[in-house]
Amino acid sequence: MFAFNVNRKSEGKMAKQNANCTLTTGLRHLVAMLLILTTAGCMSVGPDYEAPQSELPEAWQDGDDPALARDLDLIVRWWTLFDDPLLQRLIEEGAHRNLDLRSALARVREARARLGVASGEYWPQVDAQGSVQRLRTSENGLSANGGDSETLYGVGFDASWEIDLFGRIRRSVEAARADYQASSEDQADVMISVYAEIARSYFTIRTVQARLAATDGNIVSQRQVLELTRSRFRNGLATGLDVAQAERVLAASEAVVPPLRTALRQAINALTVLLGRMPGELFAELNEPAPIPLPPATVAVGVPADLLRRRPDVRRAERQLASQTARIGIATADLYPRLSLSGTFALESISAGDLFKSSSRAFSFGPAVRWLLFDGNRVRSNIAAEEALAEQALYRYEQTVLTAVAEAENALTEYLQQRIQQTALERSQSAAQRSLKLATGLYKDGLSDFQNVLDAQRALFTIENELAAARGDVVINLVQLYKAIGGGWTPPEASAQLAESKSEEKP
């Protein structure tokens, strides 16, 4: 009996040792397999992305104009060139309060989070679980203990890990990273647009105020001419027709004022909304007239190739192409098998007191392979669809580049020609003022009829309004030019190149 007990104990001890040995050996095999697969799993199916090369002209069509410069430093904070503290303050406020810009920043955070989701697939997924189950078998079942009830306690961990043999996860992370970078470029694009719209609205306010000032000045002059005409009429030196015509010209000029005041209020409200404020909050401050800021003598424009580095929409289109190229690899990976490792370790017992004893251990682990052998050609069709989407993304990128160059060329030409127009209007204004003064003097001396005065008044009114509008258009077109060349921010690689070029310039 004693020998029998010794044998039973020895057998139990040996069974435990064999179980432990089996577990240790299995773990060793699992670790070895993981090392082999991790070392071998560096293949990524699908095309490797290469950034497209775009051939751009070496210089702008009007690049030899003396008003143009290539200083990139001036492009980054172009609004400081107008030497207007209020404009600078408004742009700085818009950078913090504009709601479109805040929304773009939220999209960047979303893309960053999705990149984290994709990167998380590199790692195993481990779940913890616990359960308490009350069980009862049927009395009419096959078990001899039918009708008995018992409680099963269990705690444990489940783990699964997909081995990225063919780069499906790597391509997913690559696509998510490119999407995140594209969202960052979109945020920069919104920022540039917000800065430009704030400056455009501000210059519109000053332009309308300049037109109002020109209109008020002409109204004062026309009232003086009307008084002169009435005086001459009372003395029999003018006709009633002269008085009626003078009244008509004055009334026509006064009728221009209400639409201008409406446009002023609308421009102020538009600027207020850009700053994330309620309409009316800035009316008292911006309604105070101020001159139109003068543009700088020279404008920094760089070269056409700078558009590829500075225009966020071009950079965004390139990142979207990279993301779509990676998705071809994601779809291609479905043609190959997927290998995953899974395992479970648990403690199970029908007695809560025995739950954490070694005899309550239960585990399972091992690899699993899944390979799609037949799917009705769905995978290959999906690959073809992703390739077509990548082709579309390439064409969108090329179209974006062409559009960027065209917008920059148009903005540059419009700015330069607007400056020429402004200079001509300034000469015309000087001549119109002399013409009105001479016509009024001749009419007062009785040496000319009143029609010459009327013609001179109308001409001066028109020219001064056109000149005020032209001065505003010059600065507004300059804002559009800086927007077209991607001014208002410094791309990381552009700032590095700028610092490198500066260091090379030092003796």
KASUL-V222230 format. One record per helix or strand. SS is the DSSP state (hx for helix, st for strand). FROM is the first residue (numbers start at 1). TO is the last residue. If there is no record, write none. Layout:
BEGIN
ss: [SS;SS]
from: [FROM;FROM]
to: [TO;TO]
END
This chain:
BEGIN
ss: [hx;st;hx;hx;hx;hx;st;st;hx;hx;hx;st;hx;hx;st;hx;hx;st;hx;hx;hx]
from: [2;68;73;78;85;99;125;149;168;240;283;299;306;312;338;352;358;361;378;450;492]
to: [40;69;76;82;97;122;136;163;234;274;286;300;310;335;349;354;360;370;444;484;505]
END
